[in-house]
């Protein structure tokens, strides 16, 4: 159960990280905009996926 809530927090962290990458164009090094935008979007999509997976697991636990 705790893992699901941790996945929610991690998903939110990835979304914030994606926004930071897009806004500041920085991820361990200075990024070109052509790299920063796709990388930021990819990181945010992964965060959304983590949140979706955690919510679906939490809802399935409630059905049992």
N, C-alpha and C positions, 0 to 999 in steps of 0.2 A: 504494500500500500504506500509506503514511504517513497519507494522508487517512482511511482506514478507522479507524486507531487513534485519530486525532484526533477522529473522530466519536464513538467510544466515550467518550473523556474528556469531550467536549462534552455528550453525553447524560447522563453522571453529574452534570455541573455543573448541567444543567437540572433534574434530579431534586432535587438539594440546594437549588437556588433555589426550587423549588416548596414544599419543606418549610419553608424559611425564611419564605416569604410566608405560609404558613398559620400558623406558630407565632407570628411577630412581627407579622403583619398590617401589613407595611410593604413597599412597592415604589415607591421614589422619593418617596412620600408616605404618610401614615397611611391605611390602608384600613379600611373597615367590614367586619365579618365576612361580610356577605352578598356582598361583592365579593372578599374575600381567599380564601375557600374555593374558589369556582369558578376563580379565576385560578390559584391554587396547583395545583389538580388539572389544569387545562389545561396548565400549564407542565410538570408531572411526566409527563403523557401524551405530550407532545412529546419529552421526554427518553427515554422508553421507545421511542418510534418511532425516534428517532435511533440508539439502541443496537441495536434490531432490524434496522434497515437496514444498519448497519455490520457486524453479525455475519453477516447473510445475504451481504453482499458478500465478507467474509473467507472464508466457507465456499465460495462459488462460485469464488474464486481457487484454492482447494485442489483442486477437481475438475478444473481444466484441466491 
